[in-house]
């Protein structure tokens, strides 16, 4: 009996914390993307009936997409594989885009936020306006928001899916973005709850997919592309990161992770290759120091590569609207 009372009190506290965190946000459900319930052998008639049932459930469970106030276009930067330079690409892309338009940067990686370091905003905390909205922190002309602003940088965020989804909804719907032409969203790696939540809650104008030429990364990149197809998000193109290492003395190129793997993937899926970046120490140093290379070395070949990618993204967005 004593153990039952303890479990009951604990469950009540957990539910209270969920209600407090999700205040003003709506929790939704979605169909199982892995299709676990469909793994047993079914007849064609059973498969068709089950597919229709799951579609009806999904249609009932998903919320209507809502435009984020103050934001015209949303571009997500994604990679199904971690460690391919997605966050570095997102930051340098946002800064390159900001030369022609007003840009915001949302760090949607709840468990491993990188934006505070890369944008030189460590130890900064957002304030809240009268409407209980978080006010973005601005640096380098970019409005920024990240879970990294809200927690101690040394603390681990240990949350289950519902809490993560609630955090994403707050970051999407309760931030006072100010007249943005483009909101760049740095997605976490993978194809899970965060990716589905963002795709379902807000109208995403397009996705930029980052990959290395390595076969292991490309295998996951294919899955990421399929995910965006399933949620009806147009893939603007692929960025081949760490495409090669160029010797600073003799300029000889070494293809550390393989050669042209992302190019072949683009051909196979009829997707544009937006550009490629080398494996370069200055790009890494800029990210770690909070001085991204497009600002620290604007005349470099790497900065020009990011600028060209930003130009292609703008052209694709304009073309998709016409």
FENCOR-V682711 format. One record per residue. N is the residue number from 1. RES is the residue in one letter. SS is DSSP state (H for helix, E for strand, L for the rest). D_LAST is the distance of its C-alpha to the last C-alpha in Angstrom with 1 decimal. Layout:
N;RES;SS;D_LAST
N;RES;SS;D_LAST
//
This chain:
1;X;L;66.7
2;X;H;66.2
3;X;H;63.5
4;X;H;61.7
5;X;H;61.8
6;X;H;60.3
7;X;H;57.5
8;X;H;56.8
9;X;H;56.7
10;X;H;54.5
11;X;H;52.0
12;X;H;52.0
13;X;H;51.3
14;X;H;48.4
15;X;H;46.9
16;X;H;47.5
17;X;H;45.7
18;X;H;42.7
19;X;H;42.7
20;X;H;43.0
21;X;H;40.2
22;X;L;37.8
23;X;L;38.6
24;X;L;35.5
25;X;L;33.5
26;X;L;33.0
27;X;L;34.1
28;X;L;32.5
29;X;L;33.2
30;X;L;31.3
31;X;L;32.3
32;X;L;34.3
33;X;L;31.8
34;X;L;34.8
35;X;L;35.9
36;X;H;39.5
37;X;H;40.6
38;X;H;39.6
39;X;L;41.7
40;X;L;44.7
41;X;L;44.9
42;X;L;43.6
43;X;L;43.7
44;X;H;40.4
45;X;H;41.0
46;X;H;41.6
47;X;H;38.4
48;X;H;36.3
49;X;H;38.0
50;X;H;37.6
51;X;H;33.9
52;X;H;33.4
53;X;H;35.6
54;X;H;33.8
55;X;H;30.4
56;X;H;31.9
57;X;H;33.4
58;X;H;30.2
59;X;H;28.4
60;X;H;31.3
61;X;H;31.5
62;X;L;28.0
63;X;L;27.0
64;X;L;23.8
65;X;L;21.2
66;X;L;21.4
67;X;L;19.2
68;X;L;21.4
69;X;L;22.4
70;X;L;21.6
71;X;E;18.8
72;X;E;15.1
73;X;E;14.2
74;X;E;16.7
75;X;E;17.2
76;X;E;20.3
77;X;E;22.5
78;X;E;24.6
79;X;L;27.4
80;X;L;29.5
81;X;L;32.4
82;X;L;34.0
83;X;L;35.3
84;X;L;32.5
85;X;L;31.5
86;X;H;28.6
87;X;H;29.6
88;X;H;30.3
89;X;H;26.9
90;X;H;25.3
91;X;H;27.4
92;X;H;26.8
93;X;H;23.1
94;X;H;23.0
95;X;H;25.3
96;X;H;23.3
97;X;H;20.1
98;X;L;22.3
99;X;L;22.9
100;X;L;19.6
101;X;L;18.9
102;X;L;20.9
103;X;E;21.5
104;X;E;23.6
105;X;E;25.3
106;X;E;26.5
107;X;E;29.2
108;X;L;29.0
109;X;L;32.0
110;X;L;34.7
111;X;L;37.5
112;X;L;36.9
113;X;L;35.0
114;X;L;34.6
115;X;H;32.7
116;X;H;35.9
117;X;H;37.5
118;X;H;34.6
119;X;L;33.6
120;X;L;37.2
121;X;L;37.3
122;X;L;40.3
123;X;L;42.6
124;X;L;40.0
125;X;L;39.7
126;X;L;37.1
127;X;L;38.4
128;X;E;37.5
129;X;L;36.6
130;X;L;38.1
131;X;L;35.5
132;X;L;36.6
133;X;L;33.4
134;X;E;33.7
135;X;L;32.9
136;X;L;31.1
137;X;E;33.2
138;X;E;31.7
139;X;E;32.6
140;X;L;31.1
141;X;L;28.6
142;X;E;27.2
143;X;E;27.7
144;X;E;29.3
145;X;E;30.5
146;X;E;32.5
147;X;H;35.2
148;X;H;37.2
149;X;H;37.7
150;X;L;39.3
151;X;L;41.9
152;X;L;44.6
153;X;L;43.4
154;X;L;46.4
155;X;L;46.0
156;X;L;44.5
157;X;L;42.2
158;X;L;43.7
159;X;L;41.6
160;X;L;40.9
161;X;H;37.6
162;X;H;37.7
163;X;H;38.4
164;X;H;35.6
165;X;H;33.1
166;X;H;34.5
167;X;H;34.1
168;X;H;30.4
169;X;H;29.8
170;X;H;31.6
171;X;H;29.8
172;X;H;26.4
173;X;H;27.5
174;X;L;30.4
175;X;E;29.3
176;X;L;28.7
177;X;L;25.6
178;X;L;25.2
179;X;L;21.8
180;X;E;20.1
181;X;E;16.7
182;X;E;17.2
183;X;E;19.9
184;X;E;21.1
185;X;E;23.2
186;X;E;26.0
187;X;L;26.8
188;X;L;30.3
189;X;L;31.0
190;X;L;31.1
191;X;L;29.4
192;X;L;31.3
193;X;H;31.3
194;X;H;29.3
195;X;H;26.4
196;X;H;26.4
197;X;H;27.0
198;X;H;24.1
199;X;H;21.7
200;X;H;23.1
201;X;H;23.7
202;X;L;20.4
203;X;L;16.7
204;X;L;16.2
205;X;L;12.8
206;X;E;14.3
207;X;E;17.8
208;X;E;19.5
209;X;E;22.6
210;X;E;25.7
211;X;E;28.5
212;X;L;31.6
213;X;L;32.5
214;X;L;35.4
215;X;H;35.7
216;X;H;36.5
217;X;H;33.3
218;X;H;31.2
219;X;H;32.7
220;X;H;31.5
221;X;H;28.1
222;X;H;27.6
223;X;H;28.5
224;X;H;26.0
225;X;H;23.2
226;X;H;24.5
227;X;H;24.7
228;X;H;21.0
229;X;H;20.3
230;X;H;22.8
231;X;L;21.2
232;X;L;17.6
233;X;L;16.5
234;X;L;14.2
235;X;E;16.4
236;X;E;14.7
237;X;E;17.9
238;X;E;21.7
239;X;E;23.9
240;X;E;27.3
241;X;L;29.7
242;X;L;33.4
243;X;L;32.7
244;X;L;36.0
245;X;E;38.8
246;X;E;39.7
247;X;L;43.4
248;X;L;43.7
249;X;L;46.8
250;X;L;46.1
251;X;L;42.3
252;X;L;42.9
253;X;E;40.1
254;X;E;41.1
255;X;L;38.7
256;X;L;40.1
257;X;L;37.8
258;X;L;37.3
259;X;L;35.1
260;X;L;31.5
261;X;H;31.4
262;X;H;27.8
263;X;H;26.8
264;X;H;28.3
265;X;H;26.6
266;X;H;23.2
267;X;H;24.3
268;X;H;25.7
269;X;H;22.6
270;X;L;19.9
271;X;L;18.7
272;X;L;18.2
273;X;E;21.2
274;X;E;19.9
275;X;E;23.4
276;X;E;27.0
277;X;L;29.7
278;X;L;33.5
279;X;L;36.1
280;X;L;37.3
281;X;H;39.8
282;X;H;38.2
283;X;H;35.0
284;X;H;37.3
285;X;H;39.5
286;X;H;36.7
287;X;H;35.5
288;X;H;39.1
289;X;H;40.0
290;X;L;37.1
291;X;L;36.1
292;X;L;33.0
293;X;H;33.1
294;X;H;30.1
295;X;H;32.3
296;X;H;35.7
297;X;L;35.0
298;X;L;31.9
299;X;L;33.0
300;X;L;33.6
301;X;H;31.8
302;X;H;30.8
303;X;H;29.1
304;X;H;27.3
305;X;H;26.2
306;X;H;24.8
307;X;H;23.0
308;X;H;21.4
309;X;H;20.2
310;X;H;18.8
311;X;H;16.9
312;X;H;15.5
313;X;H;14.5
314;X;H;12.7
315;X;H;10.8
316;X;H;10.0
317;X;H;9.0
318;X;H;6.5
319;X;H;5.3
320;X;H;5.6
321;X;H;3.8
322;X;L;0.0
//
